């Protein structure tokens, strides 16, 4: 048993707990600075220093001291303050010298003034800017490298889910991976929230994997065994495929499915399955190599086969089918030859155009001949349609007749006439047949009803249930006090349960009753979800004691449970495709909403299953 600390699911101290601003919402340099300041290089907060009393040389010394002793990321404010002080002092001197020059009669355009300290300071400041730029480039590169490390760790985590090895071994690998995750430094803020959510999602999936019970794992092994066996059977069939190149391509797809889509099997089957798959693979490769070594001979053989098929198709084209059935059979045979032609591999290039042209000409001629036939029978189809509509009209005139002795032979003769009339267009066939059949059934149902009286007990039950329906309908339309209304509902329900079966042809009366009962429950103020539960409980009471009906209902509910689980698993898998997307994305929101909906449906179905088992 693996001991798992659920606290490990909580984010580490450096993980984001809130949504970050969207990428591009501020300048790249500021983002890098913010990311740097979120790590170990956060500059200490100090009171601003006053440099106003210092001269040029002292300011230069202060600046040199900062560059040599302090971290480049922590001296921004001081550097800017020194620069501002230096420029302010220099500007004052510059203006004084300029005023003196003008006063002595000089021209402003000729005025020049520079001191060595100015050049020294500017050189120092350029050095500072270069160091600062290099620093943030290094920070940015480090953030990107850390991001890639975290993405790699997520991929490693994903690879642990479903791995075919000891759970204890897998868990120890997971613990090492968690430690590596914690040791990775900061990453760009624009990526931090999304990366953490992705990591957290797969951590939860990993813990779910650890808690899979043995029965489900065995079912997974069984499924993988069956699917891999099917892949092997397909690979073995490729050995005898006439086109080695196509077999080779299909084999690559089978290998991709084996590798990417199917999971592990039980250890006792693993080697046997792979040996079979490997053996088939070697044979397909050998066939392809033989094909490559003997192409000229194979192409000539293919040419002979195609010429032979063209001869058979020409012989078919010379036939003259006279019915839809004959044309259908001939078309199927022609289609088999067409497929066989395409299944044959390449022929010599010098013969390819000629053979292909003969083949296309045969296809055109065959389709033209068949289309001509069906155009000729279209008129006959319209005539048949009118004749069958006339028979429907005749049956309609006779269907309510009570003279069964005289009318029955006439109806039977009309049915024979219907069979003798030819086919009609497919778009009318089903509709007119339903009309004719309904009219005939109406007549014979009346005849059966008159000759065979229904059981008096069933008829009495039908009458009682109809009376309950009427009473329930009146109750629904009444303005009865709500408490009395609820009591009356239960009374009618109990009365209904006491009444036995009705004739089969009236069995839909139960649906009418359910509809009215549901409306009454809803009018009484019961929640819609509770109404559904009550209705289902009533349904189970009606089948109580009928084991066949109970088993049938259980099968239906179990099938719905399985379908809902499959859909839920698919939705949860779909979330992986949105791992890089924002939670505010409409698609992501929709997937989450669908998951909640299926979870609720699954819970209701499980409750129904328990209700059935409790009967």
N, C-alpha and C positions, 0 to 999 in steps of 0.2 A: 504493500500500500504506500503510495507517495503522499507525503505530508506537504500540503500546499498552503502557503501563507497568503490569504486573500488581500492582505494589506499591500502586497506587491503590485496589485493592480492600480494603486494610487500613483499619480504623477510625481516624478522626482522634483526636487526643489527648484531646478532650473527650467522646468517645463511650463509652457503657457497655460493659463487658466482662463483667458479671455480672448475674444476675437481681436486680431491685429488689423490695422488699417490696410486697405487694399494696396496691392503692388502698384507703384507708380504714383502714390498719393503725395509723396514728398521727394525732394531731391535725393539722388542715389548716395551722395556723400553723407547726408544727414542720417540716412538709414544705416550706413556703415558705422557712423559714429555712435548711433544709439545702440547698435548691436554690440559694439566694442565696450560701451559703458555698462552693458548688462552683464559682462563677465568679470574677470578678476582685475581689470584695468580701470576701475571706476576711480576718477580723480578725487582726492580729498577736498572737502569743502573748507576753504580758508577765507579770511577777511581780505578785501582788496587792499593792496599796499599803495602808499602815497609816494610817487616818484617826482613830484613837482619841484622839490628843492634840490634835485640832483642836476649836475651839469652834463654836457655831452659825454665826456669821458666816463663819468660814473654810470650813466645810462648804458653805455656800451659794455662796461664791465658787468653790470647787472644782467644784461642780456646773454653775455658769454657764459656767465655762471649758470643761468637757467638751462642753456643748451648742453652744458657739460654734466650737470648734477641731477636734473629732474627728468622725469619721463616726458617724452614729447607730447603725449596725449593729455598731460595735466597742466601745461603752461600756456594754453591758448589765451586765457583772460589776461595773464601777466604780460605776455608778449604784445598783445594788442594795446595794453595800457602804456607800456614802455614806448611803443612806436608812436602812439598818440601824443605822449608827452614830448618825445624827441621832435616830432614834426611841428608841434605847437611852438616850441622854443626856437626852432630853426626858422619858422615863418616870421616870428617877431624880428629876429636879426636881419633876415632877408629884406623885410619891408623897411627897416631902419636904413640899411645900406642903400637901398633903392631910392629912398627919399633924399639922402645926402647927395647921391649921384645926380638926381634931377635938379636939386637946388643949386648945384655947381654948374648947371647949364647943359648937362648931358642929355642925350636922346634916349627915351625909354627903350627903344628897340635895340639899342647898343648895350644895354645893361646886362652884365653877367656877374654871378656871384656863386661860389662853391667853396666848401670847406672839406678837409680830408676826413673829418669825423662823419660827415654826411655819407661819403662814399663807403667808409668802413661799416657804418650802420646798415646801409642798404645791402651790402654784401652779406652781413650777418643775417639780415631778415630773409634774404633769398635762400640762405642755407637752412634757416628754420622752416621755410615753406617747403623746401625739397624734402627735408626729413619728415615733416608732417605728412606730405603726400605719400612718401614711401611707406610710412607707418600704416596709413589707412589702406593702402594697396595690399600690404601684408595682412592686415586685419580682414579685409574683404576676401582675400584668397583663403585665409584660414577658415573663415565662416563657410565658404563654398566647399572646402575639403571636409569640414565637419558634417555639412549637409549630405555629401556623398557617402560618408561613413555611416550616417544614420539610415540612409536609404539601403545601403548594403546590409545593415543589421536587420532591417525590416524584411528584406528578401530571405535572409537566413532564417528568421522567425517563421516566415511563410513555409519554408522548406521543411520545418519540423512538424508541421501539421499534417498528419496522415502518414508519417514516415514509418517504414516497416522495420522496426527494431524495438528493443526492450523499452518499456515506458520509463523505467528508472534512468536508463542511458539518455533518453530524449530529454527528461526533466533536468538532468545535470547539464546538458548542453544549453538548455533554456536559461538556467541560472547564470552560466558563464556569459551568455548573450546579454542578459539583463545588466550584469556588471560592466560589460563593454559599453552598453548604452549610457550608463551613468557617467562613465569616464570620458565620453565624447564632449568636447567643449560646445560653446554657443554656436548657433547657426543664424542665418539671416532672419530677421523678425518677420518678413513677409511670408516665410515658409514655416515658421515655428509651429503655429497652431495646427496647420494641416498635417505636418509630419507627426506631431504628437497624436492627433486623432487616428491617423492611419496605424501608428504603432499600437495604440490602446485597443483598436478594433481587432488587430491580429493577436494581441495578448489574450483578449477574451475568447477568440476562436481557439487558441491553444488550450486554454483551460477547459473549454467545452470538449475538445478532443481528448484530454486526459480523463474526462468523466464519462466517455462513451463506454457503455457496458459491453461485456464480452459477446452477448447475443448479437448486438448490432454490428460489431466488428466481424463476427463470423458471417453475417449476412453480406457485409461488404466484400469479404473474401470470396464468398460464393458468387456474387454478382461479377466480380472481376474475373473469376475463373471461367464463368460462362461466356463473358464477352471476349476474353482472350482465346478461348476455344473456337469461337466463331471466326475470329481474325485468322487463326491457324487454318481453319477449313477454307477460308477464302484464299489464303496464300497457297494452299495445296492445290486448289483449283487453277490458280494462275500458272502452275507448272505445265498444264496441258493447253493453255490458251494459245491460239494460232498466231497471235501478234506478240513476239517477245518484247518489243519496245514498249508496247502498252502495258504488258505484264510487269515490266520493270518499273514503270511509273506508278502503277497501282500498288505495287509492293512497297514503294517508298511511302505512299499514303498510309498503308497498313502499319508500317513501322512508326510513323509519326503518331498514329492513334495509340499504338502500344505504349509509346514513350510518354506522350503528353496527356492522354485522356484517361488511361486506365491505371488504377492503383495496384497495390500488392495482392498476392494470393497467399494461401496457406503454404508454409515452408515445404510441406511434403509434395506439393504440386509444382513448385516454382521451377525446379530444374527440368522436369519432364516437359512442361509447356514450352520452355525456351528451346530445348533440344528439338522439339517438333517444328517450332517456328524457324529455327536456324536451319534445319534440314531443308525445309521448303524454300527458304531464301537462297540457299546454295544452288538448288536445282534451277530456280528462276534465273539466277546469275549465269549459270552454265548455259542455259537455253539462249540467253541474250548474247553470250560470247560466241556460241555456235552460229547464231544468226549473223553476227557481225563478220565472222570468218567466211561465211558461205552465202553472202547476199546475192551474188549474181545467179547462182543456182536456184535460190529460194524465190527470187523475183520472177524467173522463168516459170517455176512451178505455179506461182500465184497467177501469172498471166493465163496459164492453161486452165486453172480453176475458174477464173472469171469468164473466159470464153465459153466454158461449159455451162455456166450459170446463165449467160446471155442466151444460149441456145434453148435452155429450158424455159426461160421467160418468153422467148419468141413463140414457143409451142403453146404456152398458156394464152398468149395474146390471140392466137388463131381460133380459140374456142369461142362459143356464142351462148353464154348463159341466158336463160329465159325467165328467171325469177330472182327475187331478192335473195332467197336462200342460196341459190347457185352462185350469185354474184358475191355473196358474203363469204362462201367457202373458197371461191377462186381468189378473192382479195386476200384472205388469210394466207393461202399458199404463196401468192405473189409476194406478200410482205415478208414471208420467211426467206424467200430467195433474195429479196432486196437486202435484208439484214445480213444474210450470208455473204453477199457481195461486199458489203462494207466491212465485214469481219475479216475478210482476206486482206493480207498485207499489201505492200507496194509491188508494182510491176516495173519492168524496165522503162526508163524515161521515154525511149523512142516509141513505145506502144501505149503509153499512158493516155494521151489525148484521144487516140482512136477508140480505145476500150471505153473510156469515160463518156465519149460522145454517143457511142452505141447504147450504153446503159441509160443515159438521160433520155434519149429518143424513145426507148422502150417504155420508160416511166410516163412520158408525156402521152404516148399513144394509148397506154392502158387506162390512164385517168380520163382521157378524152372519150374512149369507148364506154367506160363505166358511167360517166356523166350523161352521155347520150341516152343510155338505157334508163337512167332514173328520171330524166326529163320526159321520156315517153310514158312512164308509168305515173307521172304526176297527174295527168288528166284522168287516168283510171282511178287514182286515189281520191280525186274530187268527186267523181261519180259514186264511188263506194261510200263516201261520207254522206252524201245526200240520201242514199238508200238506207243507211243505218239510222239517220235522223228520222226517216219515215217510220222505221220499226219502233223507235222510241215513242213517237207520237201514237202509234197503234197500241202499244203496251200502256201508255198513259190513259188512253180511253177505257181500257179493260181493267185497270188495277183496282178499282173500287167495286167491281162487280161482285154480287153475292150469289150469282148463279155459278157455283163452283164446278158443277158437272159439265156445263157447256163451255165455260171460259177456260178451264184448265188445259184442255187439248189445244186451244188456240194460242195460249201463252207458250206452251211447249214448242209448238210449230214455229212461233216467232223466234224462239231461242235457237232453233235449228237453222232458220233462215239467216240469223245473225252470223253464225259460224261459217256459212257458205259464202257470204260476201267477202270480198278480198280486203286487203289491208288499206288503212287510211293513213294520212300524214301523222307523224309522231306527235306534233303539237296539239292535235285534236283527239288522239287515240284514247288517252286516259280519261279525259273529260266525258266523252260520249259513252264510254264503257261504264263509268260510274252512274251516269243518268239511266242507262238501260238496266243495269244491275239493280239500282235503287227501286225502279218501278216494278221489276219482277219480284224483288224481295218484299216489297210492300204488299203485293197481291198474295204471295205464299204465306207471309206472316199473318195476314187476315184469315187465310184458310186454316192455318194451324191453330190460330186462336179460337176459331169457331168449332173445330173438331176436337181439340184437346183442352179441356177446361183446366185452368190453373188450380193448384191446391187451394182449397177454401181457407186453410190456415194462413197461407202466404198472402192471399187476397185480404184477409182480415187484418193481418199485420200492416199491409200497405195502407189500408184505410186508417188504422190507428196512427201510423206515422204521419200520414198526410194531415190528420187532425192536429197533431202536435206541431207540425210545421205551420199550420194556419194560426194556432194559438201563439207560437213564438213570433210570427210575423206581426200579429196584432200587438203583442207586448212591446216589440221594438218601436212601433209607431205611437205607443201610449205615452202619457205624461205621468206615469206611476211614480210614487215616492221611491227614492233611490234604494232604500233598504228593502222595501217590498219588491222592488224591481230585481234586486240581486237574489232574493229568496225564490222568486218566480222562475228565474233562469235555472237555478239548481233543480227545482221541481220538474221543469220540463225536461232537463237533461236526464234526471233519474227515470222519468217515465219512458224516455226514448230507449234507455239502456235495457229496460225490462221487456221491450217489444222484440220479438224474434225477427227472422229473415223475411224478405219480401221476394217476389218473383225476380229472376235475373235481369229481365229486360227493364226493371224499375230500380236496379241497384244504384243508379246515380242519385237517388233520393238522399243518400247519405251525404253527398257533396252539397246538396241544397241546404241540408240541416247544418253542416259545418259552417257554411257561409253565413247563415242567419245567426248561429251561436257566436261566431267571431264578432259580428257587428254588435250583438248585445253586450258582450264582454267589454268591447271598446267604449260603448256608450256608458257603461257602469263606471268608467274612470280608470280601469286597469291599464297599466302601461302596455304598450304594444309588445315589448319583449316578454312580459309576463303572460300576455294573452297567448303568445306562441307556445310557451311552456305548458299552459293549462290545456290548450288544444291538443298538444302532443300527448299529455297524460291521459286525456279522454280517449285518444286514438288507441293507446296501449291497453286501456281498460276494455275496449271493445274486442281486442284480439286475445285477451287473457284466456288461457286454456287451449288456444289453437297453436300448437307448437310449430306447425309449418309456417303459419303467418308470422310468428315471433322470429323464427330463423330467417325468414325472408327479409323482415325489417332490419334485423341485425346486420345482414349482409349489405343492405343498402347503406346503412349508416357507416359501417366500417369502410366501405368503398369511398364514401365522401371524406372520411377522415384521412385516408391514404392520399387522396387527390389533393386535399388541402395542405397536408404536410409537404408533399412534393412541390406545390406552388410556393409554399412558405420558404422552403430551402432554396428554390430558384431565386426568389426575391432577395434573400439574404446574401446569396452568392453575387447577385447583381450589384450589391453595394460596393464590392471590391473594385468594380469598374469606375466607381465615382470617388475612389479614395483620394484623388487629387482635387476634387471639386469642393466648393463651399457648401456648408450645410444649408445655406440660404438658396441654393440652386433649386428651381422648380422641379427638376427631375429627381433630385435627391429627396426633396420633400414628398413627392408622389410615392417613391419607393417606400419611405418610412410609413406613410399613411396606409399603403397597401399591406405592409407587414402587420400593422396593428389590426387592420380589418380581418386578415386571415387568422391572426391569433385569437381574436374574439370568436370567429366562426368555429375554429378548432375547439375552443373551450365549450361552446354550445353543443357541438357534435359529441364530445366526450361525455357531457352530461346526459345526452340522449342515450348513449351506449350504456351508461350505468343504469339508467331507468329501465332499459330493456332487460338487462341482466337481473334486475331486481324483481321482475314479474314472477 
